[in-house]
Amino acid sequence: MNLKLSRRRFLQVSAATGVFLGTAGTASFIHQAVATPKQSDQTINYVRTTCSPNCTGACGMKALVEDGQIKSIIQAADYPEPEYNPRGCLKGLSMTNLIYGPDRLKTPLILQGKPGSGNFKEASWSDALDYTAERLKEIADKYGPESIGVLFQVGGTGYVQKGAVSRLATLAGWTMHHAYDQNGDLPMFWPMTFGVQSEELEPREWTNSRYVMVFGSNILATRIPDAHFLLEARNRGAKIMVFDPNFSPTAAKADEWFPIKASSDAAVALGLARVLIEEKLYAANFIITFTDLPLLVRVDTGKRLKADEVKDLVKPSDFPAYREAYVAYDGHFIAVHPEKLDLPLDVMIEGEVDVPLKNGEIVKAKPVFQLLKESLTRYTPEEVEELTGMPKDDLVRIAREMAGTKPLHVIYGAGNYQWYHGDLKGRALALLPVLTGNIGKSGAGISTYAGQYRIRFKVAEWWVPEGKKQNWLPFLYVLHGPTKTMKAKWPKNGIKALVVGWGNPFDQHNMANKLREMVEKEDLEFVVTTDFQMTTTCQYSHAVLPAVSWYEKTDLVATPVHPYLQLQQPAVKPLYEGKPEFWIIRELAKRLNPDFEKYFYPELEPNAAAEKVIELLLNTGGPAVAGITLEQLKKGPVHLKSEVPGDRQIPFYDQVQNKKPFPPISLPAKIDQTAQFVKSGRIEFYKDEDIMLQVGEALPVHKPPFEESEYALNPLVKEKYKFSYVTRNAIYRVHSTHSNNVWMNELQEGKPRVWLSPADSKEKGIKEGDAVEIFNDRGKLTAYAIIDPGVGLKQAVFEEGWWSRYLKGASYNTLTYPFIKPTHELYFVPGMWSPNTAWNECLCDVRKVDDLL
């Protein structure tokens, strides 16, 4: 739409926008300042679009365009619910620094020298695409098409353009690597316990909570558009409790902060659960109805007791093959139907019972609740204090408070579950809302907020042409190699080429320097990257295809953290020779196989084709988008639909309020793929699969960090490296995006930093501002010391996302290792049950750079 804006008014608005840092008070000021500006200059135009890095915010923005150039970016503030207005942060408002910055790719490039050398020659689109297609065909012919790996970041930030990549990869038989587990964002406790990919309350629901427990999530730094909801919850009477080894902006706003030891969260949760059970503060009716706690487990085998094992017990037959009927006891044995949540409320949850089997044996069995109670006996307040540093009296007090203050909401941060035993921590934390009946209700539950991963509606008609089979491989195997226990299919000849889009893996995923070594040694024979900036990954690519920013193309966007569907709409034409990914994929497709072109609307220019795809997705996307049209979206954000009254986003509402079996559907998977994770149709805390029993994880337990990872890999590091290398998210970047943003770098003085405790820095002879080397046997990097009394002992905290050029060519993730936990290989459903990257399971040491000279 055209708006009237005088030069004076423009300068006032630009100045206001430039200083906006995301606080609620300033947000209100900006919203008022830019509301319906008046004036006469018809050459100025506002275009509404959506900021779309992988930050989950999906903030509506308006680009102020003059003479075909974006002059300023402001928040759209046009969400129908005023609570969501405005959304945005300084990163998004300064996006012009990237769009028009010096790293902008202008033309296709073909590598002339060694990977990483930066020695490229400019090429025409025709030559670059011909070269890329020819190399990919050569590799497919030599090693098989499945040897070509495809890396594209989270689908929620662009259903059209990223769907085009999925479409081509499916047609060509390439192997796709799901971004969710690749990024370490998949909280594996979710499929293990609830049978879903992930779930979370929408932030507006935070204001309905009355007791909020935050474990390792720094909401005020990583959820800037939504942080005000947490503060509003506190203003409405909620108690905010933060458990984190390090003092953070979120801890500063909490009622109480507990600096627990690193990766000890499971012990805290299990100690709290012990108090809840000992003092009978649990919701008995809730756990009997919705969980596996009443189900019997055989004492002799550790396996769940199945209905078809018990003498004279008839197993129900009217349920699907991915379910199983187990047994409960109320004086008589009950065959528990896996799709009916109707157990009698007097069913036994404590004790032991003799069970006559059909084979004539009599075995002893106990309910899961009894086994849990026995398991929790070791987590006394005194023991928990020793394991975690959590004062024993506070532990008991908090257990009583949380049981008596509802709704209870547990927030489990990604940096906290990006450890080897992050799944165990999540399973333990899930006990807290479940035992107290805080699931499926407004303001209640457990949430994880990481990545714009969620597919909010059906996408198969676009992403999976004609229902063809897709090849998927967790990315950790590319770095680690295959294992004997993997369920995913390893390509016969491994991965020999990578097609990369919307990411910077040669910085972000270069664990133990594996990716760079694979290219340098020609184990990866070809890498092609589409991006709009010359990233480190482009530097290591054989072909670079210039794409465009989200201000230069059409796409459809949704996010887990608010309930609105939105468009990306082009504010300006593509800069230089940049092209939308849709166009690049279509041109590549017809070169790979002329028959592929018909799948990409060859008769339409890219934006018109994208609109056709959006209409297809809306027409076939199912209940969440029923009735939503492209024309509605062009006018502004449209609320997605859900089964919850008011279309709110409350996990498991349908299961709890309407007694539907677990799990709800996690798109794009089919229900038979995910329901196998919780065969009982209930929330499951007991996992009786062989590997779970073998490693002692049938029930949630606390396991200390490093023992099954770093120490198992090399026992000598136990004495050699005493520091945890923790890579947290920064307020200045969205992962790698904005690493080269001049405004953001100015705020950091252009210096990568490492945070150390005063005690550790004194021991090492390190002072504030000293250049420090962080190192282990795999890699090293240099950063500048910040001495922070809020940092826990023996931690080196580094803010991830820096490009290598700011680290003297080093990749900060060379210190990390691609550990694969065997329990993550029990099943394989892409991005849902899959080995998850454990970034923080890493040991290191620190020293002054001067000490090396």
Number of C-alpha atoms within 10 A of each C-alpha: 8 14 17 17 20 15 10 9 16 17 13 13 19 18 12 16 25 15 12 19 15 22 16 19 10 15 22 14 13 20 19 12 15 20 10 11 14 12 13 11 14 11 13 21 21 21 20 28 31 27 28 23 26 23 22 26 26 27 29 27 25 24 25 22 19 16 10 13 16 22 14 22 23 29 26 24 25 18 18 13 10 9 14 19 21 24 26 27 23 20 21 23 22 20 22 19 19 19 20 13 14 11 15 22 26 17 21 23 24 21 20 13 12 15 21 19 11 16 13 19 13 14 17 13 19 12 14 20 23 16 17 24 19 15 18 24 19 13 20 19 11 12 17 19 23 27 25 28 27 26 23 22 25 23 25 24 31 22 22 27 25 22 22 25 25 26 25 23 25 22 20 19 19 26 27 25 23 23 23 27 24 24 23 24 25 30 32 31 27 24 25 27 26 26 29 25 27 24 22 22 26 20 24 22 20 27 20 24 26 21 26 28 23 24 25 24 27 27 21 22 17 23 21 21 26 27 20 23 19 25 19 15 22 22 11 13 13 23 21 23 21 27 24 27 24 24 19 20 12 23 24 12 16 20 12 13 20 19 18 22 19 22 25 23 29 26 31 26 25 29 27 28 28 25 24 22 16 13 11 11 18 21 17 16 15 17 21 23 21 26 24 24 28 25 29 30 26 20 17 9 12 18 18 22 25 20 23 18 17 23 16 12 17 13 19 15 10 9 13 12 10 17 18 22 23 25 24 27 23 14 10 10 18 21 22 23 23 23 20 16 22 13 19 14 14 12 20 23 22 16 11 18 19 12 19 15 17 13 9 9 11 14 15 14 26 26 27 24 24 21 21 22 15 11 15 22 13 15 22 19 23 16 16 23 21 14 18 20 18 24 15 16 11 13 21 18 12 15 20 16 14 23 23 14 15 21 24 31 29 23 22 26 22 23 22 25 32 25 25 28 25 26 26 25 30 27 26 26 27 27 20 26 23 22 22 24 24 22 26 21 22 23 26 28 28 28 20 22 26 27 26 27 27 23 20 22 21 20 20 20 17 23 24 19 16 13 11 13 11 18 20 23 25 28 26 24 21 19 20 15 12 15 13 7 11 20 15 20 13 21 21 10 11 19 27 26 25 22 23 23 22 21 24 25 22 24 25 23 27 22 27 21 22 19 22 22 13 15 21 15 11 13 14 19 19 20 25 23 26 29 25 27 23 19 26 21 28 29 20 24 28 24 26 31 27 27 30 23 25 24 26 22 25 25 26 25 26 29 26 26 24 21 22 21 20 27 27 25 20 19 23 17 14 16 20 12 15 24 24 24 25 26 20 21 23 22 21 22 25 17 19 20 13 11 11 18 19 12 17 23 16 14 10 12 11 22 18 13 19 25 18 16 23 22 16 14 22 21 16 17 19 15 14 18 21 14 12 17 14 15 9 12 17 15 13 19 22 19 21 22 22 17 14 17 10 9 13 20 26 23 23 24 21 18 18 19 12 10 16 18 22 30 24 19 16 22 18 15 18 10 17 13 17 28 25 19 25 27 22 25 28 27 25 24 24 28 21 17 15 13 16 16 16 11 10 11 18 19 21 27 21 21 19 15 20 19 13 14 21 21 15 12 13 9 12 11 17 14 8 13 18 15 20 20 25 26 21 20 18 16 18 22 24 19 23 20 23 23 21 22 19 16 18 19 16 10 10 12 10 14 18 20 20 27 24 27 21 20 16 19 22 12 8 13 12 22 17 14 14 19 20 21 21 24 21 21 14 14 18 19 21 23 21 21 26 20 21 17 14 15 23 23 20 21 24 24 24 23 19 21 25 24 25 19 12 16 16 10 12 18 27 29 25 24 23 27 26 24 24 20 18 15 22 20 20 19 18 20 17 22 24 27 28 31 30 32 29 27 26 24 24 24 25 24 20 26 18 21 16 10 9 7 5
